[in-house]
Amino acid sequence: MQRREFLGLSIAAGLSAAGLPGCSDSGPLRFGIHPWIGYEPLYLARDFNWLPDTVALVPGTSAKDSMEGLISGALDGAALTLDETIRVRSSGLELVVVAVADVSAGADVLMVKPSITELTALKGQRIAVELNGVSGVMLFKILEVAGLGRSDVIKVDLPVSQHAQAWSRGEVDASVCYEPTASLIENAGGVRLFDSSAIPETIFDLLVVTRKAAESNSRAVRDLLIGHFTGLQHLVRSMHDSMYRIATRQGISPDEVRTALASVMLPDLAANQRYLRAAGPIETMAGSLSRLMLAEGMIDQNPGIQRMSDPSFLPARVS
């Protein structure tokens, strides 16, 4: 299970293109989205009809749906993590980062047996990790912080959804995971030793579009971002209403929504300008992750990261 599936307990079906009047010579921007707390501003924008008909949200169950849609040409953009964006770019499709939806600030966790009290003690331990996902990127960052080499640990490559079962069977000593798996392992005696708050500005959730859409349907891209930031503004200003809307949509409790929100940082317009600037955090981390993913065999070829992000689509303000 990819990380962005975790809140997907109830999935909306069909397209959402209703809302404010508008049109585009290029047709609506078909934008793939799937349940994740950082993408909730767009769901809120859909609920309140803040997305004009220049934008069509295409709901899916996971990032895999969006990645396949982009590569097949069925989608013009999608909500993806930075490493997922790099994977698509390495397939030959140029994507442009037009906004940062959220930054992991504790959502990604290293769970360990109580006997493992420091990162260096991971040496020789069996670590459950989904190598072909955010979990894999997180593990390699953990090893970097610990000063350990890739061969110093025993990597048990499993979908994160299977980590709790592997833990209960005694097959692993640690797990790189996220909710709800982290809580399942914690309830089974695991300890949280490390999380993404210790490696700030490493794991990003993004709004991306194809280069073709950026150049031929720029109005729709701007409309998408206005919708996102309007939804974010509502989430911040009307937290109580937003939490219950999210809880109802996802089939979880408001407390679980509150916990999920506490594990991410949702950047505003000013923060987005900083993240997307030339030689800014997105460009820097994209280069670093590309090298790591290529070295670890997570991608087959260098995606050719040059100028990956473009802040020009960000609205000047949100009314």
Salt bridges, closest charged atoms under 4 A:
GLU40 OE1 - ARG249 NH2 2.36
ASP47 OD1 - ARG46 NE 3.58
ASP47 OD2 - ARG249 NH1 2.62
ASP76 OD1 - ARG30 NH2 2.83
ASP83 OD2 - ARG87 NH2 3.52
GLU94 OE2 - ARG211 NH2 3.03
ASP108 OD1 - ARG3 NE 2.89
GLU144 OE2 - LYS141 NZ 3.85
GLU171 OE2 - ARG169 NE 2.80
ASP173 OD1 - LYS113 NZ 3.09
ASP173 OD1 - ARG126 NH2 2.96
GLU179 OE2 - ARG192 NH2 2.83
GLU186 OE1 - ARG192 NE 3.24
GLU201 OE2 - ARG274 NH2 2.67
ASP205 OD2 - ARG3 NH2 3.96
ASP205 OD2 - ARG4 NH2 2.48
ASP223 OD2 - ARG219 NE 3.80
ASP241 OD2 - HIS234 NE2 2.79
ASP241 OD2 - ARG245 NE 2.82
ASP255 OD1 - ARG258 NH1 2.48
GLU283 OE2 - ARG307 NH1 2.83
GLU296 OE2 - ARG150 NE 2.33
